Amino acid sequence: MKPPRDQLTVLLVQSDARRRVLLAAGLRRRGMTVVEHPCAEAALEALRTRPAPAVIVTEPAFGRLTELELLDQIQDAAPRLVVVFTHSADRGRLALPPDAHVLAQPFGPEQLSRFIRLVAVDPALRNPHKRQSRQTMPSALAALGVIS
């Protein structure tokens, strides 16, 4: 069952302040509650001290933590949290499990909103390490227009 739109809380981690404001505003217009942080460290501290959101959307913490270290710390702080990494191909390959939730840039608030709703609501995709998520993800994203 799909949760009401106003009950989906997203922790948005984006170092570029302009992009963070744009994405947060777009997600709010689509009915989501957004908590913004400029870096992974601030987001991790919030996860340790406040109730966990449904989803965290984060860019890799380049230079500070590896992607796997960041993923491990997020999962230690909030084990049921859905983690979505954003990634620009020009920054190289991410060191994540092949079935991790990764949204390639460029994308706008509409694509991000669709992606978040898909991974937050579909039980097969909540745990990205399940076999069925690898089979479901590409076709589900194509159906939503997130990928072609």
GUKENU-965008 format. One record per residue: x, z, y of N, C-alpha, C, O in turn; residue in one letter. Coordinates in nm, 3 decimals. Each point is the difference from the previous one (the first is absolute). Layout:
BEGIN
+---------+---------+---------+---------+---------+---------+---------+---------+---------+---------+---------+---------+-----+
|     n.x |     n.z |     n.y |    ca.x |    ca.z |    ca.y |     c.x |     c.z |     c.y |     o.x |     o.z |     o.y | res |
+---------+---------+---------+---------+---------+---------+---------+---------+---------+---------+---------+---------+-----+
|       X |       Z |       Y |       X |       Z |       Y |       X |       Z |       Y |       X |       Z |       Y |   A |
...
+---------+---------+---------+---------+---------+---------+---------+---------+---------+---------+---------+---------+-----+
This chain:
BEGIN
+---------+---------+---------+---------+---------+---------+---------+---------+---------+---------+---------+---------+-----+
|     n.x |     n.z |     n.y |    ca.x |    ca.z |    ca.y |     c.x |     c.z |     c.y |     o.x |     o.z |     o.y | res |
+---------+---------+---------+---------+---------+---------+---------+---------+---------+---------+---------+---------+-----+
|   0.084 |   0.000 |  -0.118 |  -0.084 |   0.000 |   0.118 |   0.089 |   0.000 |   0.124 |   0.099 |   0.072 |   0.007 |   M |
|  -0.136 |  -0.152 |   0.089 |   0.078 |  -0.015 |   0.122 |  -0.028 |   0.116 |   0.096 |  -0.116 |   0.026 |   0.031 |   K |
|   0.221 |   0.043 |   0.017 |  -0.026 |   0.108 |   0.095 |  -0.048 |  -0.057 |   0.133 |   0.036 |  -0.113 |   0.036 |   P |
|  -0.117 |   0.189 |   0.038 |  -0.041 |  -0.048 |   0.131 |   0.123 |  -0.031 |   0.085 |   0.102 |   0.068 |  -0.010 |   P |
|  -0.113 |  -0.170 |   0.092 |   0.114 |  -0.045 |   0.080 |   0.060 |   0.111 |   0.084 |   0.122 |   0.006 |   0.018 |   R |
|  -0.207 |   0.084 |   0.035 |   0.053 |   0.103 |   0.089 |   0.072 |   0.111 |  -0.077 |   0.057 |   0.090 |   0.063 |   D |
|  -0.057 |  -0.093 |  -0.195 |   0.068 |   0.103 |  -0.076 |   0.140 |  -0.041 |  -0.045 |   0.070 |   0.080 |  -0.061 |   Q |
|  -0.030 |  -0.201 |   0.090 |   0.132 |  -0.048 |  -0.043 |   0.102 |   0.032 |   0.109 |  -0.005 |  -0.055 |   0.110 |   L |
|   0.099 |   0.143 |  -0.142 |   0.104 |   0.039 |   0.095 |   0.131 |  -0.064 |  -0.041 |   0.040 |   0.005 |  -0.117 |   T |
|   0.027 |  -0.065 |   0.214 |   0.125 |  -0.072 |  -0.023 |   0.111 |   0.063 |   0.083 |  -0.018 |   0.025 |   0.120 |   V |
|   0.130 |   0.002 |  -0.183 |   0.120 |   0.044 |   0.070 |   0.084 |  -0.125 |   0.022 |   0.048 |  -0.061 |  -0.096 |   L |
|  -0.029 |   0.022 |   0.221 |   0.069 |  -0.123 |   0.034 |   0.139 |   0.032 |   0.054 |   0.015 |   0.069 |   0.102 |   L |
|   0.088 |  -0.118 |  -0.171 |   0.138 |   0.022 |   0.040 |   0.058 |  -0.134 |   0.043 |   0.015 |  -0.091 |  -0.081 |   V |
|   0.018 |   0.082 |   0.209 |   0.051 |  -0.125 |   0.056 |   0.092 |   0.036 |   0.116 |  -0.042 |   0.065 |   0.095 |   Q |
|   0.169 |  -0.109 |  -0.103 |   0.096 |   0.036 |   0.105 |  -0.023 |  -0.076 |   0.130 |   0.031 |   0.051 |   0.108 |   S |
|  -0.085 |  -0.169 |  -0.116 |  -0.029 |  -0.080 |   0.120 |  -0.129 |   0.052 |   0.063 |  -0.109 |  -0.020 |  -0.055 |   D |
|   0.121 |   0.088 |   0.168 |  -0.116 |   0.065 |   0.063 |  -0.111 |  -0.099 |   0.033 |  -0.117 |   0.032 |  -0.020 |   A |
|   0.151 |  -0.149 |   0.070 |  -0.104 |  -0.098 |   0.035 |  -0.077 |  -0.046 |  -0.124 |  -0.123 |  -0.009 |   0.002 |   R |
|   0.196 |  -0.018 |  -0.107 |  -0.065 |  -0.043 |  -0.125 |  -0.084 |   0.113 |  -0.059 |  -0.110 |  -0.023 |  -0.050 |   R |
|   0.162 |   0.145 |   0.056 |  -0.074 |   0.116 |  -0.052 |  -0.132 |   0.017 |   0.073 |  -0.103 |   0.022 |  -0.063 |   R |
|   0.104 |  -0.033 |   0.197 |  -0.121 |   0.014 |   0.080 |  -0.099 |  -0.113 |  -0.033 |  -0.120 |   0.025 |  -0.014 |   V |
|   0.170 |  -0.147 |   0.001 |  -0.086 |  -0.114 |  -0.032 |  -0.067 |   0.017 |  -0.137 |  -0.121 |  -0.017 |  -0.014 |   L |
|   0.201 |   0.052 |  -0.087 |  -0.054 |   0.017 |  -0.135 |  -0.098 |   0.117 |  -0.006 |  -0.107 |  -0.010 |  -0.061 |   L |
|   0.144 |   0.121 |   0.124 |  -0.087 |   0.118 |  -0.001 |  -0.134 |  -0.030 |   0.067 |  -0.105 |   0.037 |  -0.052 |   A |
|   0.108 |  -0.105 |   0.164 |  -0.124 |  -0.034 |   0.070 |  -0.087 |  -0.092 |  -0.086 |  -0.122 |   0.017 |  -0.007 |   A |
|   0.185 |  -0.113 |  -0.059 |  -0.075 |  -0.090 |  -0.087 |  -0.062 |   0.071 |  -0.119 |  -0.113 |  -0.030 |  -0.038 |   G |
|   0.185 |   0.124 |  -0.021 |  -0.054 |   0.076 |  -0.113 |  -0.114 |   0.091 |   0.046 |  -0.100 |   0.016 |  -0.071 |   L |
|   0.115 |   0.043 |   0.188 |  -0.108 |   0.085 |   0.053 |  -0.126 |  -0.082 |   0.026 |  -0.111 |   0.047 |  -0.027 |   R |
|   0.127 |  -0.168 |   0.081 |  -0.116 |  -0.088 |   0.022 |  -0.069 |  -0.034 |  -0.131 |  -0.119 |  -0.032 |  -0.002 |   R |
|   0.192 |   0.039 |  -0.108 |  -0.056 |  -0.030 |  -0.131 |  -0.045 |   0.127 |  -0.073 |  -0.020 |  -0.001 |  -0.121 |   R |
|   0.005 |   0.110 |   0.196 |  -0.060 |   0.122 |  -0.052 |   0.093 |   0.099 |  -0.065 |  -0.047 |   0.095 |  -0.064 |   G |
|   0.175 |  -0.113 |   0.077 |   0.094 |   0.092 |  -0.064 |   0.049 |   0.104 |   0.100 |   0.007 |  -0.025 |   0.121 |   M |
|   0.026 |   0.141 |  -0.173 |   0.066 |   0.103 |   0.079 |   0.149 |  -0.021 |  -0.018 |   0.048 |  -0.009 |  -0.113 |   T |
|   0.026 |   0.000 |   0.222 |   0.143 |  -0.031 |  -0.007 |   0.082 |   0.111 |   0.063 |  -0.028 |   0.043 |   0.113 |   V |
|   0.129 |   0.004 |  -0.187 |   0.097 |   0.095 |   0.051 |   0.131 |  -0.078 |   0.009 |   0.046 |  -0.056 |  -0.099 |   V |
|   0.013 |   0.053 |   0.217 |   0.119 |  -0.082 |   0.024 |   0.128 |   0.085 |   0.002 |   0.002 |   0.113 |   0.049 |   E |
|   0.105 |  -0.173 |  -0.105 |   0.133 |   0.061 |   0.006 |   0.104 |  -0.110 |   0.022 |  -0.014 |  -0.110 |  -0.055 |   H |
|   0.117 |   0.138 |   0.135 |   0.101 |  -0.101 |   0.029 |   0.108 |  -0.015 |  -0.107 |   0.075 |  -0.097 |   0.001 |   P |
|  -0.067 |   0.193 |  -0.094 |   0.105 |  -0.008 |  -0.102 |  -0.043 |   0.072 |  -0.127 |  -0.092 |   0.081 |   0.000 |   C |
|   0.161 |  -0.115 |  -0.108 |  -0.033 |   0.058 |  -0.131 |   0.018 |   0.152 |  -0.001 |  -0.078 |   0.071 |  -0.063 |   A |
|   0.180 |  -0.022 |   0.131 |   0.026 |   0.143 |  -0.001 |  -0.117 |   0.078 |   0.060 |  -0.040 |   0.103 |  -0.055 |   E |
|  -0.014 |  -0.152 |   0.167 |  -0.115 |   0.066 |   0.064 |  -0.122 |  -0.006 |  -0.092 |  -0.076 |   0.097 |  -0.010 |   A |
|   0.057 |  -0.209 |  -0.056 |  -0.113 |  -0.014 |  -0.092 |   0.014 |   0.095 |  -0.119 |  -0.097 |   0.062 |  -0.043 |   A |
|   0.219 |  -0.051 |  -0.011 |   0.023 |   0.091 |  -0.112 |  -0.029 |   0.144 |   0.039 |  -0.059 |   0.075 |  -0.077 |   L |
|   0.101 |  -0.036 |   0.196 |  -0.028 |   0.135 |   0.049 |  -0.151 |   0.022 |   0.011 |  -0.050 |   0.106 |  -0.038 |   E |
|  -0.021 |  -0.204 |   0.089 |  -0.146 |   0.012 |   0.011 |  -0.065 |   0.012 |  -0.138 |  -0.094 |   0.076 |  -0.018 |   A |
|   0.145 |  -0.151 |  -0.080 |  -0.055 |   0.007 |  -0.135 |   0.021 |   0.139 |  -0.062 |  -0.082 |   0.047 |  -0.078 |   L |
|   0.191 |   0.016 |   0.114 |   0.031 |   0.133 |  -0.055 |  -0.082 |   0.111 |   0.065 |  -0.020 |   0.106 |  -0.060 |   R |
|  -0.028 |  -0.129 |   0.183 |  -0.064 |   0.108 |   0.075 |  -0.148 |  -0.021 |   0.030 |  -0.066 |   0.092 |   0.048 |   T |
|   0.014 |  -0.210 |  -0.074 |  -0.140 |  -0.030 |   0.032 |  -0.069 |  -0.060 |  -0.122 |   0.067 |  -0.043 |  -0.094 |   R |
|  -0.201 |   0.040 |   0.094 |  -0.071 |  -0.065 |  -0.110 |   0.041 |  -0.148 |  -0.010 |   0.018 |  -0.068 |   0.101 |   P |
|  -0.003 |   0.022 |  -0.224 |   0.045 |  -0.138 |  -0.022 |  -0.110 |  -0.100 |   0.032 |  -0.118 |   0.025 |  -0.028 |   A |
|   0.155 |  -0.138 |   0.087 |  -0.096 |  -0.109 |   0.020 |  -0.024 |  -0.072 |  -0.133 |   0.056 |   0.038 |  -0.103 |   P |
|  -0.139 |  -0.142 |   0.106 |  -0.024 |  -0.080 |  -0.120 |   0.115 |  -0.095 |  -0.026 |   0.036 |  -0.027 |  -0.115 |   A |
|   0.022 |  -0.026 |   0.224 |   0.100 |  -0.105 |  -0.010 |   0.110 |   0.024 |   0.103 |  -0.027 |   0.046 |   0.111 |   V |
|   0.150 |  -0.077 |  -0.148 |   0.109 |  -0.007 |   0.098 |   0.049 |  -0.144 |   0.001 |   0.028 |  -0.059 |  -0.104 |   I |
|  -0.018 |   0.004 |   0.224 |   0.057 |  -0.133 |   0.019 |   0.131 |   0.022 |   0.072 |   0.002 |   0.051 |   0.112 |   V |
|   0.108 |  -0.089 |  -0.175 |   0.131 |   0.031 |   0.057 |   0.095 |  -0.118 |  -0.012 |  -0.005 |  -0.077 |  -0.096 |   T |
|   0.088 |   0.065 |   0.195 |   0.112 |  -0.093 |  -0.012 |   0.111 |   0.076 |  -0.070 |   0.004 |   0.123 |   0.006 |   E |
|   0.088 |  -0.193 |  -0.072 |   0.112 |   0.070 |  -0.063 |   0.080 |   0.077 |   0.105 |   0.008 |  -0.040 |   0.116 |   P |
|   0.050 |   0.151 |  -0.158 |   0.081 |   0.084 |   0.090 |   0.143 |  -0.050 |  -0.004 |   0.089 |   0.069 |  -0.049 |   A |
|  -0.066 |  -0.186 |   0.100 |   0.131 |  -0.064 |  -0.007 |   0.108 |   0.091 |   0.056 |  -0.010 |   0.052 |   0.111 |   F |
|   0.117 |  -0.033 |  -0.192 |   0.116 |   0.076 |   0.044 |  -0.011 |   0.150 |  -0.021 |   0.102 |   0.069 |   0.002 |   G |
|  -0.221 |  -0.017 |  -0.023 |  -0.015 |   0.144 |  -0.016 |  -0.028 |   0.036 |  -0.146 |   0.070 |   0.083 |  -0.059 |   R |
|  -0.169 |  -0.144 |   0.002 |  -0.036 |   0.022 |  -0.140 |  -0.014 |  -0.136 |  -0.067 |  -0.037 |  -0.098 |   0.065 |   L |
|   0.067 |   0.092 |  -0.192 |  -0.032 |  -0.124 |  -0.072 |  -0.151 |  -0.004 |  -0.019 |  -0.068 |   0.102 |   0.016 |   T |
|   0.016 |  -0.218 |  -0.049 |  -0.144 |  -0.013 |  -0.021 |  -0.047 |   0.093 |  -0.113 |  -0.105 |   0.062 |   0.011 |   E |
|   0.184 |  -0.054 |  -0.119 |  -0.037 |   0.087 |  -0.111 |   0.003 |   0.147 |   0.039 |  -0.086 |   0.077 |  -0.043 |   L |
|   0.184 |  -0.037 |   0.124 |   0.005 |   0.138 |   0.047 |  -0.122 |   0.032 |   0.086 |  -0.060 |   0.106 |  -0.014 |   E |
|   0.025 |  -0.199 |   0.102 |  -0.117 |   0.019 |   0.084 |  -0.126 |   0.009 |  -0.085 |  -0.083 |   0.088 |   0.020 |   L |
|   0.068 |  -0.179 |  -0.116 |  -0.116 |   0.001 |  -0.089 |  -0.007 |   0.132 |  -0.077 |  -0.107 |   0.060 |  -0.011 |   L |
|   0.220 |  -0.014 |  -0.041 |   0.004 |   0.127 |  -0.074 |  -0.040 |   0.118 |   0.088 |  -0.076 |   0.087 |  -0.042 |   D |
|   0.126 |  -0.085 |   0.165 |  -0.032 |   0.111 |   0.090 |  -0.147 |  -0.001 |   0.040 |  -0.063 |   0.105 |   0.011 |   Q |
|   0.009 |  -0.224 |   0.010 |  -0.143 |  -0.011 |   0.032 |  -0.082 |   0.051 |  -0.118 |  -0.094 |   0.078 |   0.018 |   I |
|   0.129 |  -0.123 |  -0.138 |  -0.077 |   0.041 |  -0.119 |   0.017 |   0.148 |  -0.031 |  -0.092 |   0.062 |  -0.053 |   Q |
|   0.208 |  -0.004 |   0.084 |   0.018 |   0.145 |  -0.016 |  -0.090 |   0.077 |   0.096 |  -0.058 |   0.102 |  -0.038 |   D |
|   0.046 |  -0.150 |   0.161 |  -0.080 |   0.069 |   0.101 |  -0.150 |  -0.019 |  -0.021 |  -0.079 |   0.090 |   0.027 |   A |
|   0.041 |  -0.208 |  -0.076 |  -0.143 |  -0.032 |  -0.017 |  -0.015 |  -0.094 |  -0.120 |  -0.006 |  -0.121 |   0.017 |   A |
|   0.000 |   0.177 |  -0.137 |   0.002 |  -0.082 |  -0.122 |  -0.113 |  -0.102 |  -0.013 |   0.019 |  -0.104 |  -0.064 |   P |
|  -0.135 |   0.130 |   0.122 |  -0.114 |  -0.091 |  -0.015 |  -0.007 |  -0.105 |   0.112 |  -0.090 |  -0.084 |   0.001 |   R |
|   0.181 |   0.089 |   0.090 |   0.003 |  -0.090 |   0.115 |   0.035 |  -0.142 |  -0.042 |   0.095 |  -0.021 |  -0.077 |   L |
|  -0.170 |  -0.076 |   0.126 |   0.032 |  -0.141 |  -0.023 |   0.105 |  -0.041 |   0.103 |  -0.019 |   0.021 |   0.120 |   V |
|   0.129 |  -0.079 |  -0.166 |   0.110 |  -0.038 |   0.088 |   0.007 |  -0.151 |   0.010 |   0.004 |  -0.071 |  -0.100 |   V |
|  -0.003 |   0.021 |   0.224 |   0.015 |  -0.143 |   0.027 |   0.124 |  -0.018 |   0.087 |   0.009 |   0.056 |   0.109 |   V |
|   0.085 |  -0.134 |  -0.159 |   0.117 |  -0.034 |   0.080 |  -0.024 |  -0.133 |   0.069 |  -0.053 |  -0.093 |  -0.061 |   F |
|   0.091 |   0.084 |   0.188 |   0.000 |  -0.129 |   0.069 |   0.143 |  -0.050 |  -0.001 |   0.095 |   0.079 |   0.000 |   T |
|  -0.081 |  -0.211 |  -0.001 |   0.135 |  -0.052 |  -0.015 |   0.013 |  -0.138 |   0.062 |  -0.088 |  -0.085 |  -0.014 |   H |
|   0.198 |   0.065 |   0.081 |   0.035 |  -0.130 |   0.055 |   0.107 |  -0.062 |  -0.089 |   0.104 |   0.062 |  -0.024 |   S |
|  -0.127 |  -0.181 |  -0.026 |   0.091 |  -0.064 |  -0.095 |   0.141 |  -0.017 |   0.058 |   0.097 |  -0.004 |  -0.076 |   A |
|  -0.086 |  -0.006 |   0.208 |   0.133 |  -0.019 |   0.059 |   0.086 |   0.127 |  -0.007 |   0.118 |  -0.005 |   0.034 |   D |
|  -0.174 |   0.115 |  -0.077 |   0.077 |   0.125 |  -0.013 |   0.052 |   0.021 |  -0.141 |   0.055 |   0.106 |  -0.030 |   R |
|  -0.070 |  -0.204 |  -0.056 |   0.048 |   0.013 |  -0.136 |  -0.106 |   0.052 |  -0.094 |  -0.116 |   0.020 |   0.039 |   G |
|   0.155 |   0.001 |  -0.160 |  -0.093 |   0.042 |  -0.104 |  -0.014 |   0.153 |  -0.003 |   0.097 |   0.073 |   0.021 |   R |
|  -0.220 |  -0.027 |  -0.046 |  -0.024 |   0.143 |  -0.011 |   0.037 |   0.049 |  -0.139 |  -0.023 |  -0.070 |  -0.099 |   L |
|   0.079 |   0.189 |   0.091 |   0.036 |   0.061 |  -0.128 |  -0.115 |   0.088 |  -0.047 |   0.011 |   0.122 |  -0.002 |   A |
|  -0.122 |  -0.186 |  -0.036 |  -0.118 |   0.069 |  -0.047 |  -0.038 |  -0.052 |  -0.137 |   0.043 |  -0.108 |  -0.040 |   L |
|  -0.124 |   0.184 |  -0.034 |  -0.050 |  -0.054 |  -0.127 |  -0.074 |  -0.131 |   0.026 |  -0.061 |  -0.016 |   0.106 |   P |
|   0.065 |  -0.078 |  -0.200 |  -0.061 |  -0.132 |   0.024 |  -0.150 |   0.006 |   0.023 |  -0.057 |  -0.094 |   0.055 |   P |
|  -0.008 |   0.200 |  -0.096 |  -0.145 |   0.009 |   0.019 |  -0.039 |   0.093 |   0.116 |  -0.116 |   0.040 |   0.010 |   D |
|   0.210 |  -0.005 |   0.076 |  -0.031 |   0.081 |   0.117 |  -0.084 |  -0.082 |   0.098 |   0.006 |  -0.123 |  -0.001 |   A |
|  -0.084 |   0.193 |   0.084 |  -0.083 |  -0.067 |   0.100 |   0.088 |  -0.039 |   0.118 |   0.048 |   0.086 |   0.073 |   H |
|  -0.028 |  -0.216 |  -0.054 |   0.081 |  -0.051 |   0.111 |  -0.079 |  -0.109 |   0.070 |  -0.047 |  -0.094 |  -0.063 |   V |
|   0.033 |   0.107 |   0.194 |  -0.068 |  -0.101 |   0.081 |   0.105 |  -0.068 |   0.086 |   0.063 |   0.063 |   0.085 |   L |
|  -0.045 |  -0.192 |  -0.108 |   0.103 |  -0.076 |   0.071 |  -0.043 |  -0.031 |   0.142 |  -0.116 |  -0.034 |   0.025 |   A |
|   0.210 |   0.045 |   0.067 |  -0.024 |  -0.037 |   0.139 |   0.023 |  -0.150 |   0.014 |   0.080 |  -0.056 |  -0.075 |   Q |
|  -0.146 |  -0.011 |   0.166 |  -0.087 |   0.056 |   0.104 |  -0.142 |   0.021 |  -0.053 |  -0.046 |  -0.071 |  -0.089 |   P |
|  -0.022 |   0.170 |   0.145 |  -0.140 |   0.025 |  -0.029 |  -0.059 |   0.067 |   0.123 |   0.071 |   0.060 |   0.080 |   F |
|  -0.201 |  -0.071 |  -0.068 |  -0.070 |   0.063 |   0.111 |  -0.088 |   0.113 |  -0.050 |  -0.002 |   0.028 |  -0.120 |   G |
|  -0.070 |   0.036 |   0.210 |  -0.086 |   0.111 |  -0.039 |  -0.106 |  -0.038 |  -0.105 |  -0.032 |   0.081 |  -0.087 |   P |
|  -0.021 |  -0.202 |   0.095 |  -0.103 |  -0.041 |  -0.097 |   0.057 |  -0.005 |  -0.141 |  -0.061 |   0.054 |  -0.093 |   E |
|   0.177 |  -0.119 |   0.075 |   0.061 |  -0.006 |  -0.134 |   0.040 |   0.139 |  -0.048 |  -0.019 |   0.033 |  -0.118 |   Q |
|   0.073 |   0.049 |   0.207 |   0.039 |   0.135 |  -0.038 |  -0.122 |   0.081 |  -0.043 |   0.005 |   0.071 |  -0.100 |   L |
|  -0.114 |  -0.082 |   0.174 |  -0.123 |   0.071 |  -0.034 |  -0.051 |  -0.042 |  -0.138 |  -0.037 |   0.085 |  -0.080 |   S |
|   0.036 |  -0.214 |   0.053 |  -0.045 |  -0.049 |  -0.130 |   0.089 |   0.054 |  -0.113 |  -0.050 |   0.044 |  -0.103 |   R |
|   0.179 |  -0.049 |   0.125 |   0.096 |   0.046 |  -0.100 |  -0.020 |   0.150 |  -0.027 |  -0.004 |   0.043 |  -0.115 |   F |
|  -0.009 |   0.035 |   0.221 |  -0.020 |   0.145 |  -0.013 |  -0.127 |   0.028 |  -0.079 |   0.001 |   0.081 |  -0.093 |   I |
|  -0.110 |  -0.146 |   0.130 |  -0.127 |   0.024 |  -0.070 |   0.011 |  -0.037 |  -0.147 |  -0.054 |   0.069 |  -0.086 |   R |
|   0.123 |  -0.176 |   0.058 |   0.015 |  -0.043 |  -0.139 |   0.074 |   0.105 |  -0.081 |  -0.047 |   0.042 |  -0.106 |   L |
|   0.163 |   0.001 |   0.152 |   0.080 |   0.093 |  -0.080 |  -0.055 |   0.143 |   0.004 |   0.025 |   0.077 |  -0.092 |   V |
|  -0.099 |  -0.041 |   0.196 |  -0.055 |   0.135 |   0.010 |  -0.127 |   0.017 |  -0.081 |  -0.031 |   0.111 |  -0.046 |   A |
|  -0.044 |  -0.217 |   0.027 |  -0.131 |   0.010 |  -0.063 |   0.002 |  -0.040 |  -0.147 |  -0.070 |   0.061 |  -0.081 |   V |
|   0.149 |  -0.160 |   0.045 |   0.001 |  -0.051 |  -0.138 |   0.079 |   0.096 |  -0.089 |   0.121 |   0.013 |   0.018 |   D |
|  -0.187 |   0.053 |  -0.113 |   0.070 |   0.098 |  -0.085 |   0.118 |  -0.061 |  -0.077 |   0.098 |   0.070 |  -0.026 |   P |
|  -0.106 |  -0.196 |  -0.010 |   0.110 |  -0.064 |  -0.073 |   0.124 |  -0.013 |   0.086 |   0.111 |  -0.011 |  -0.052 |   A |
|  -0.129 |   0.012 |   0.184 |   0.114 |  -0.019 |   0.090 |   0.048 |   0.129 |   0.063 |   0.104 |   0.001 |   0.066 |   L |
|  -0.176 |   0.108 |  -0.084 |   0.043 |   0.128 |   0.061 |   0.134 |   0.044 |  -0.055 |   0.082 |   0.056 |   0.073 |   R |
|  -0.060 |  -0.079 |  -0.201 |   0.130 |   0.032 |  -0.060 |   0.071 |  -0.133 |  -0.025 |  -0.031 |  -0.066 |  -0.099 |   N |
|   0.124 |   0.027 |   0.185 |   0.061 |  -0.133 |  -0.013 |   0.083 |  -0.017 |  -0.126 |   0.044 |  -0.112 |  -0.029 |   P |
|  -0.022 |   0.217 |  -0.046 |   0.083 |  -0.013 |  -0.118 |  -0.081 |  -0.030 |  -0.126 |   0.056 |  -0.006 |  -0.109 |   H |
|  -0.187 |  -0.011 |   0.124 |  -0.082 |  -0.038 |  -0.114 |   0.009 |  -0.150 |  -0.023 |   0.007 |  -0.078 |   0.095 |   K |
|  -0.006 |   0.040 |  -0.219 |   0.013 |  -0.140 |  -0.037 |  -0.110 |  -0.085 |   0.063 |   0.028 |  -0.109 |   0.050 |   R |
|  -0.153 |   0.156 |  -0.051 |  -0.109 |  -0.082 |   0.050 |   0.014 |  -0.030 |   0.149 |  -0.053 |  -0.101 |   0.047 |   Q |
|   0.123 |   0.184 |   0.029 |   0.016 |  -0.029 |   0.142 |   0.085 |  -0.125 |   0.020 |  -0.025 |  -0.077 |   0.093 |   S |
|   0.123 |   0.057 |  -0.178 |   0.084 |  -0.119 |   0.012 |  -0.081 |  -0.125 |  -0.026 |   0.027 |  -0.106 |   0.057 |   R |
|  -0.128 |   0.117 |  -0.143 |  -0.082 |  -0.116 |  -0.032 |  -0.109 |  -0.020 |   0.105 |  -0.036 |  -0.114 |   0.031 |   Q |
|  -0.018 |   0.222 |   0.024 |  -0.112 |  -0.006 |   0.093 |   0.043 |  -0.033 |   0.141 |  -0.070 |  -0.072 |   0.071 |   T |
|   0.184 |   0.125 |  -0.028 |   0.041 |  -0.008 |   0.140 |   0.003 |  -0.142 |   0.057 |  -0.065 |  -0.023 |   0.102 |   M |
|   0.136 |  -0.074 |  -0.160 |   0.007 |  -0.131 |   0.064 |  -0.136 |  -0.068 |   0.016 |  -0.028 |  -0.055 |   0.107 |   P |
|  -0.057 |   0.059 |  -0.208 |  -0.129 |  -0.067 |   0.012 |  -0.091 |   0.074 |   0.097 |  -0.075 |  -0.064 |   0.074 |   S |
|   0.081 |   0.196 |  -0.073 |  -0.083 |   0.077 |   0.093 |   0.043 |  -0.026 |   0.144 |  -0.084 |  -0.015 |   0.088 |   A |
|   0.213 |   0.011 |  -0.064 |   0.050 |  -0.026 |   0.137 |  -0.035 |  -0.141 |   0.045 |  -0.035 |  -0.021 |   0.116 |   L |
|   0.043 |  -0.075 |  -0.204 |  -0.036 |  -0.137 |   0.035 |  -0.148 |  -0.009 |   0.034 |  -0.038 |  -0.068 |   0.095 |   A |
|  -0.045 |   0.138 |  -0.171 |  -0.144 |  -0.001 |   0.027 |  -0.033 |   0.059 |   0.135 |  -0.096 |  -0.042 |   0.065 |   A |
|   0.175 |   0.140 |  -0.020 |  -0.020 |   0.061 |   0.130 |   0.063 |  -0.078 |   0.115 |  -0.020 |   0.034 |   0.117 |   L |
|   0.096 |  -0.135 |  -0.150 |   0.066 |  -0.079 |   0.104 |   0.128 |   0.062 |   0.050 |   0.055 |  -0.045 |   0.100 |   G |
|  -0.006 |   0.148 |  -0.169 |   0.126 |   0.065 |   0.041 |   0.118 |  -0.090 |  -0.037 |   0.096 |  -0.010 |   0.076 |   V |
|  -0.103 |  -0.054 |  -0.192 |   0.102 |  -0.096 |  -0.040 |  -0.070 |  -0.127 |  -0.043 |  -0.120 |  -0.001 |  -0.024 |   I |
|   0.196 |  -0.107 |   0.015 |  -0.061 |  -0.126 |  -0.046 |   0.056 |  -0.040 |  -0.134 |  -0.039 |  -0.103 |  -0.055 |   S |
+---------+---------+---------+---------+---------+---------+---------+---------+---------+---------+---------+---------+-----+
